[in-house]
Amino acid sequence: MMTSWQCVSPGAPSAPPAQQGPLQVNVPRYLLRGQGKDEHYEYEVKISVWDKTWTVFRRYSRFREMHRSLRMKYPELAALEFPPKKLFGNRDERMINERRGH
């Protein structure tokens, strides 16, 4: 199976860390992955705790699932906003970049 990556946001300003302190979360860019009907965007997410750093690439839908699960398990997180799902225009680069910022 052949996969392709295209960096869509080189040099784009990095989203600010989610919070200051020992835990920092940053979404520096998004990538266009796949071809044809399998083409989709993935967000690069960097998580740092003290001196350890992890990087993951995930689709918006995976983050949305995680957000729903966490809100059910931890009701106090219900106040955290999440970018809404879009039926049309979900591949628009401006909208993708706005999601990255959220």
Secondary structure as GFF3:
##gff-version 3
##sequence-region A 1 102
A	DSSP	beta_strand	5	7	.	.	.	ID=ss1
A	DSSP	beta_strand	23	33	.	.	.	ID=ss2
A	DSSP	three_ten_helix	36	38	.	.	.	ID=ss3
A	DSSP	beta_strand	40	49	.	.	.	ID=ss4
A	DSSP	beta_strand	52	58	.	.	.	ID=ss5
A	DSSP	alpha_helix	60	73	.	.	.	ID=ss6
A	DSSP	three_ten_helix	75	79	.	.	.	ID=ss7
A	DSSP	alpha_helix	93	101	.	.	.	ID=ss8
###
